[in-house]
Amino acid sequence: MYIYADMVLLINFIMNSVILVLTANAAGVPFSWKRILPTALMGGVYSLAGIFPEMAILYTIPGKLLASVTLILLAFGRRPLKITLILVGIFFIISFILGGAVLGWLYFVQTGAPHGVSHIIGLSWGNLAIGSVIAVTLILLIVKQMLGRMYRRQTLYQAKIEYDGRYAEITGMLDTGNGLYSLLGRTPVVLLTYQTSLQLLSLQASEYLTKNSPDAWIANLDQCLDAAWLARVEVVPYQSVGSRSILLGFRPDSITVMTEYGPAQTANVLIGIYNGVFSGGSDCQALLHPALITGVNTTKEAGICALPGR
């Protein structure tokens, strides 16, 4: 039996890269290729260690767990313990699905009856690619939804939004199953109720929103007399229950969220003016993006848990 170290390293590098990217996507964690690729290469080196009998301890259950946690820490950095455990769990789930999909495809396309469990199936680049595509499709269509439901939670946080010398103290609802981004720069979007938004805006901007119906806010922007506010306005497409629409958003000076780890402040946020009622009731004025608190981003487009505007 011949083992080609370069092929083993290359295949594991590719598969590890796919697994780590899918792990980040499923968990909603932002990632950097500068960390993903070296980590995937380290995983490939780890796979080569199995060639040497004296390295057998690395392939025990504790050794594999330690290696997996190490790869997660290298790829995504230090995070709260709960987030790290979630990443490790998703890493294993995706690894199992990816390996099972590739093996299942190989068995599906083989001809003739297998000769016991030790029957060897030829692994070609084509079969590897097809099996990987099947696995990625399953993960994106099924696993991500299941994980989203499993880890989705609704939590109320106190927050303060500042804009042009004015501020609004609000109660925001965090839903880790939701994550809305702007088209420009993928900025996290916080949905804020229409009435609360008026507290932040100038008299000219408030009058414009009041005199125009929500459906006409974007179409009639040329009628707004607040040029400074218009310079901060962005249009955000979003998906609510059963429909798609667009939001009028603006960039505030900052938002500060009181978390269990202390205040979390950022200026990299967009306020989307939402003419509706959140499921949290009258005590909830905003839907907070999870990136503001945990650094977790779920999807590029949010499914907003809200009632139609009145």
C-alpha positions as CSV (number, residue, x, y, z in Angstrom):
1,M,0.0,0.0,0.0
2,Y,1.4,3.4,-1.0
3,I,0.5,6.6,0.8
4,Y,1.1,9.9,-1.1
5,A,1.7,12.5,1.6
6,D,1.2,15.4,-0.8
7,M,-2.2,14.1,-1.9
8,V,-3.3,13.4,1.7
9,L,-2.3,16.9,2.7
10,L,-4.0,18.5,-0.3
11,I,-7.3,16.6,0.1
12,N,-7.4,17.3,3.8
13,F,-6.6,21.0,3.3
14,I,-9.5,21.4,0.9
15,M,-12.0,19.4,3.0
16,N,-10.9,21.2,6.2
17,S,-11.3,24.6,4.5
18,V,-14.9,23.6,3.4
19,I,-15.8,22.3,6.9
20,L,-14.5,25.4,8.7
21,V,-16.3,27.8,6.3
22,L,-19.5,25.8,6.6
23,T,-19.1,25.8,10.4
24,A,-18.8,29.6,10.4
25,N,-21.8,29.9,8.1
26,A,-24.0,27.6,10.1
27,A,-23.1,29.2,13.4
28,G,-23.3,32.7,12.0
29,V,-19.7,33.6,13.0
30,P,-17.7,35.9,10.8
31,F,-14.5,34.4,9.6
32,S,-11.2,35.5,8.0
33,W,-9.5,33.5,5.2
34,K,-6.2,34.5,6.8
35,R,-7.2,32.3,9.8
36,I,-9.2,29.6,7.9
37,L,-6.5,28.6,5.4
38,P,-3.6,28.2,7.8
39,T,-5.9,26.3,10.2
40,A,-7.0,24.0,7.4
41,L,-3.3,23.4,6.5
42,M,-2.7,22.5,10.2
43,G,-5.5,20.0,10.0
44,G,-3.9,18.5,7.0
45,V,-0.6,18.1,8.9
46,Y,-2.5,16.5,11.7
47,S,-4.0,13.9,9.3
48,L,-0.5,13.0,8.1
49,A,0.6,12.2,11.7
50,G,-1.4,9.0,11.4
51,I,1.3,7.6,9.2
52,F,3.6,7.3,12.2
53,P,2.7,4.6,14.7
54,E,4.3,6.6,17.6
55,M,1.7,9.3,16.9
56,A,-1.3,7.0,17.6
57,I,-2.2,8.9,20.8
58,L,-3.3,11.8,18.6
59,Y,-6.0,9.6,17.1
60,T,-7.6,8.5,20.4
61,I,-11.0,10.1,21.3
62,P,-9.4,12.6,23.7
63,G,-6.7,13.4,21.0
64,K,-9.3,14.0,18.4
65,L,-11.4,16.2,20.7
66,L,-8.3,18.2,21.6
67,A,-7.3,18.6,17.9
68,S,-10.9,19.8,17.0
69,V,-11.0,22.4,19.8
70,T,-7.5,23.6,18.8
71,L,-8.6,24.0,15.1
72,I,-11.7,25.9,16.2
73,L,-9.6,28.3,18.4
74,L,-7.1,28.8,15.6
75,A,-9.8,29.5,13.0
76,F,-12.1,31.7,15.0
77,G,-10.1,33.0,18.0
78,R,-11.1,33.1,21.6
79,R,-14.8,33.5,22.2
80,P,-17.2,33.0,25.1
81,L,-17.2,29.4,26.2
82,K,-20.8,28.9,25.0
83,I,-20.0,30.1,21.5
84,T,-16.8,27.9,21.4
85,L,-18.8,24.8,22.4
86,I,-21.4,25.6,19.8
87,L,-18.7,25.9,17.1
88,V,-17.1,22.6,18.2
89,G,-20.5,20.8,18.1
90,I,-21.3,22.3,14.6
91,F,-17.8,21.4,13.4
92,F,-18.4,17.7,14.3
93,I,-21.9,17.7,12.8
94,I,-20.7,19.1,9.5
95,S,-17.7,16.8,9.4
96,F,-20.0,13.7,9.9
97,I,-22.4,14.9,7.2
98,L,-19.6,15.8,4.8
99,G,-17.8,12.4,5.3
100,G,-21.1,10.5,5.1
101,A,-22.2,12.3,1.9
102,V,-18.9,11.5,0.2
103,L,-19.0,7.9,1.3
104,G,-22.7,7.5,0.4
105,W,-22.1,8.9,-3.1
106,L,-19.2,6.5,-3.6
107,Y,-21.3,3.5,-2.7
108,F,-24.1,4.8,-4.9
109,V,-22.0,5.1,-8.1
110,Q,-20.0,1.9,-7.6
111,T,-20.8,-1.1,-9.8
112,G,-21.0,-4.7,-8.5
113,A,-21.7,-6.0,-5.1
114,P,-19.3,-4.9,-2.2
115,H,-17.2,-7.7,-0.7
116,G,-17.9,-7.0,3.0
117,V,-17.3,-3.9,5.0
118,S,-13.6,-3.8,4.1
119,H,-14.4,-3.3,0.4
120,I,-12.3,-0.5,-1.0
121,I,-13.9,2.1,-3.2
122,G,-11.9,4.2,-5.6
123,L,-11.8,7.9,-4.6
124,S,-11.5,10.2,-7.6
125,W,-11.5,14.0,-7.7
126,G,-14.8,13.9,-9.5
127,N,-16.5,11.7,-6.9
128,L,-15.0,13.8,-4.1
129,A,-16.4,17.0,-5.6
130,I,-19.8,15.5,-6.2
131,G,-20.1,14.1,-2.7
132,S,-18.9,17.4,-1.3
133,V,-21.6,19.3,-3.3
134,I,-24.2,17.0,-2.0
135,A,-23.0,17.5,1.6
136,V,-22.8,21.3,1.2
137,T,-26.4,21.4,-0.2
138,L,-27.7,19.3,2.7
139,I,-25.9,21.5,5.2
140,L,-27.1,24.8,3.7
141,L,-30.7,23.6,3.2
142,I,-31.3,21.5,6.3
143,V,-28.7,21.7,9.0
144,K,-28.5,25.5,9.2
145,Q,-32.3,25.7,9.7
146,M,-32.2,23.0,12.4
147,L,-29.3,24.8,14.2
148,G,-31.1,28.1,13.8
149,R,-34.1,26.7,15.6
150,M,-32.0,24.9,18.2
151,Y,-30.0,28.0,19.2
152,R,-32.6,30.6,18.6
153,R,-33.5,32.6,21.7
154,Q,-35.2,35.9,22.5
155,T,-33.6,38.1,25.1
156,L,-34.3,41.6,26.1
157,Y,-31.5,44.1,26.5
158,Q,-31.3,47.7,27.4
159,A,-29.6,49.9,24.8
160,K,-28.9,53.5,24.0
161,I,-28.9,55.0,20.5
162,E,-27.2,58.3,19.8
163,Y,-27.6,60.5,16.7
164,D,-26.7,64.1,16.2
165,G,-26.8,65.1,19.9
166,R,-30.0,63.3,20.6
167,Y,-30.4,59.8,22.1
168,A,-33.1,57.2,22.8
169,E,-32.9,54.7,25.6
170,I,-34.7,51.5,24.4
171,T,-35.4,47.9,25.2
172,G,-34.3,45.7,22.4
173,M,-35.0,42.1,21.7
174,L,-32.1,39.8,20.6
175,D,-33.1,37.0,18.3
176,T,-30.1,34.9,17.2
177,G,-32.2,33.4,14.4
178,N,-32.3,36.8,12.8
179,G,-29.6,38.8,11.2
180,L,-30.2,41.7,8.7
181,Y,-27.3,43.4,6.9
182,S,-27.1,46.5,4.7
183,L,-26.2,46.1,1.1
184,L,-23.2,48.4,1.4
185,G,-20.4,47.0,3.6
186,R,-22.6,44.3,5.2
187,T,-23.3,46.5,8.2
188,P,-25.5,45.0,10.9
189,V,-29.0,46.5,11.0
190,V,-31.0,47.2,14.1
191,L,-34.7,47.5,13.5
192,L,-36.2,50.4,15.4
193,T,-39.9,51.2,15.7
194,Y,-41.2,54.3,13.9
195,Q,-42.2,56.2,17.0
196,T,-38.9,55.6,18.7
197,S,-37.0,56.7,15.6
198,L,-38.7,60.1,15.7
199,Q,-37.0,60.7,19.1
200,L,-33.6,60.6,17.3
201,L,-34.3,62.6,14.2
202,S,-34.4,66.4,13.5
203,L,-37.7,68.3,13.2
204,Q,-37.3,68.3,9.4
205,A,-36.7,64.5,9.1
206,S,-39.5,63.8,11.6
207,E,-42.0,66.0,9.7
208,Y,-41.0,64.2,6.4
209,L,-41.7,60.8,7.9
210,T,-45.0,61.9,9.5
211,K,-46.4,63.6,6.4
212,N,-45.5,60.7,4.1
213,S,-46.9,57.2,4.3
214,P,-44.3,54.4,5.0
215,D,-44.7,53.1,1.5
216,A,-43.6,56.5,0.2
217,W,-40.7,57.2,2.5
218,I,-38.1,56.0,0.0
219,A,-39.8,57.2,-3.2
220,N,-40.2,60.8,-1.8
221,L,-36.8,61.2,-0.2
222,D,-36.2,64.3,-2.4
223,Q,-38.8,66.1,-0.3
224,C,-36.9,65.8,2.9
225,L,-35.2,69.1,3.9
226,D,-32.6,67.5,6.3
227,A,-29.6,67.1,4.1
228,A,-27.3,65.9,6.9
229,W,-29.8,63.0,7.6
230,L,-30.1,62.2,3.9
231,A,-26.4,61.8,3.7
232,R,-26.7,58.9,6.3
233,V,-29.7,57.2,4.7
234,E,-29.5,53.7,3.2
235,V,-32.1,51.4,1.7
236,V,-32.2,47.9,3.2
237,P,-34.1,45.0,1.6
238,Y,-35.6,42.6,4.1
239,Q,-37.9,39.6,4.4
240,S,-40.8,39.5,6.8
241,V,-43.3,36.8,7.4
242,G,-44.8,36.0,4.1
243,S,-43.4,39.0,2.1
244,R,-40.4,40.9,1.0
245,S,-39.9,44.6,1.2
246,I,-37.4,47.4,1.7
247,L,-36.6,49.5,4.8
248,L,-35.5,53.1,5.1
249,G,-32.4,53.1,7.3
250,F,-29.8,55.6,8.6
251,R,-26.5,55.5,10.3
252,P,-26.5,56.7,13.9
253,D,-23.5,58.0,15.8
254,S,-23.4,55.0,18.0
255,I,-25.4,52.3,19.8
256,T,-24.5,51.0,23.3
257,V,-26.0,47.7,24.4
258,M,-25.8,46.6,28.1
259,T,-24.8,42.9,28.0
260,E,-23.9,40.5,30.7
261,Y,-20.2,41.2,29.9
262,G,-20.7,45.0,30.2
263,P,-21.5,47.8,27.8
264,A,-21.0,47.0,24.1
265,Q,-20.7,50.1,22.0
266,T,-20.3,50.4,18.2
267,A,-20.8,52.9,15.4
268,N,-20.8,50.2,12.7
269,V,-24.5,49.8,12.7
270,L,-27.5,50.9,10.6
271,I,-30.9,51.8,12.1
272,G,-33.8,50.5,10.0
273,I,-37.1,52.3,10.6
274,Y,-39.8,49.7,11.1
275,N,-43.4,50.6,10.9
276,G,-44.7,47.6,12.8
277,V,-45.0,46.0,16.2
278,F,-42.4,43.4,17.5
279,S,-43.6,40.2,19.1
280,G,-42.1,41.4,22.4
281,G,-45.0,43.9,22.7
282,S,-45.0,47.5,23.7
283,D,-41.9,47.0,26.0
284,C,-39.8,46.2,22.9
285,Q,-38.8,49.0,20.7
286,A,-36.0,47.4,18.7
287,L,-34.8,44.1,17.2
288,L,-31.1,43.9,18.0
289,H,-28.7,42.3,15.6
290,P,-26.8,39.5,17.4
291,A,-23.4,40.8,16.1
292,L,-23.8,43.7,18.5
293,I,-23.7,41.4,21.5
294,T,-22.1,38.1,20.7
295,G,-20.4,38.6,17.3
296,V,-22.7,36.0,15.8
297,N,-24.2,36.8,12.3
298,T,-26.9,34.3,11.2
299,T,-28.1,35.1,7.8
300,K,-27.7,37.9,5.2
301,E,-31.4,38.4,5.3
302,A,-33.7,38.4,8.4
303,G,-37.0,36.7,8.9
304,I,-38.6,39.3,11.1
305,C,-40.8,38.0,13.9
306,A,-43.3,41.0,13.8
307,L,-46.9,41.9,13.3
308,P,-47.9,44.0,10.2
309,G,-47.7,47.8,10.6
310,R,-50.7,49.7,11.7
